[in-house]
Amino acid sequence: MGFTRLESIKKIYKPGDRLELIHMEDSYAVPAGTHGTVTGVDDAGNVLMQWDNGSTLSFLPGIDTCKRLGK
């Protein structure tokens, strides 16, 4: 039995993971290159973030692009 999309996102993005934003599709987008920490994943599959610039705008897998930073 395969994982649902939500289960897959939760396996990939865990609280404490560090990400660097490459591109965000949002009119209030966090600037590319901003680093942040994953705080969780909501039931809609949005990755909840605490960006280093103070923003808490969620990251949307499949729409926005990021890369994982070393721990």
C-alpha positions as CSV (number, residue, x, y, z in Angstrom):
1,M,0.0,0.0,0.0
2,G,1.4,3.4,-1.0
3,F,1.7,6.5,1.1
4,T,-0.7,9.3,0.7
5,R,0.6,12.7,-0.4
6,L,0.3,14.0,3.1
7,E,2.2,11.0,4.6
8,S,4.9,11.4,2.1
9,I,5.3,15.1,2.9
10,K,5.5,14.4,6.6
11,K,8.2,11.8,6.0
12,I,10.3,14.3,3.9
13,Y,9.8,17.4,6.0
14,K,10.3,17.0,9.8
15,P,10.4,19.6,12.5
16,G,13.9,21.0,12.9
17,D,14.9,20.4,9.3
18,R,16.6,23.4,7.8
19,L,15.7,24.6,4.3
20,E,16.8,27.3,1.9
21,L,14.1,28.8,-0.3
22,I,14.8,28.7,-4.0
23,H,11.4,30.1,-5.3
24,M,8.0,30.7,-3.8
25,E,4.8,31.4,-5.7
26,D,3.1,33.9,-3.4
27,S,2.5,37.6,-3.6
28,Y,4.0,37.8,0.0
29,A,6.9,35.4,-0.9
30,V,9.9,35.1,1.4
31,P,13.0,36.2,-0.6
32,A,14.9,33.5,-2.5
33,G,17.9,32.4,-0.5
34,T,16.2,32.8,2.8
35,H,16.9,30.0,5.3
36,G,14.3,28.6,7.7
37,T,13.4,25.8,10.1
38,V,10.5,23.4,9.6
39,T,8.1,23.6,12.5
40,G,5.6,21.0,11.2
41,V,3.2,19.9,8.4
42,D,-0.5,20.8,8.6
43,D,-3.3,18.5,7.4
44,A,-3.4,20.2,4.0
45,G,0.3,19.3,3.4
46,N,1.7,22.8,3.9
47,V,5.1,22.8,5.5
48,L,5.0,25.2,8.4
49,M,8.1,27.3,8.6
50,Q,9.9,29.8,10.8
51,W,12.0,31.7,8.3
52,D,15.2,33.4,9.6
53,N,13.8,36.8,8.4
54,G,10.9,36.4,10.9
55,S,8.3,35.3,8.4
56,T,6.1,32.2,9.2
57,L,4.7,31.8,5.6
58,S,4.2,28.1,4.8
59,F,6.2,26.3,2.1
60,L,4.0,24.5,-0.4
61,P,5.7,21.3,-1.8
62,G,5.1,20.9,-5.5
63,I,4.5,24.6,-6.0
64,D,7.4,26.2,-4.1
65,T,11.0,25.1,-4.4
66,C,13.6,24.7,-1.7
67,K,16.7,22.7,-0.9
68,R,17.6,21.0,2.3
69,L,20.5,22.4,4.4
70,G,22.8,20.2,6.5
71,K,22.0,19.8,10.1
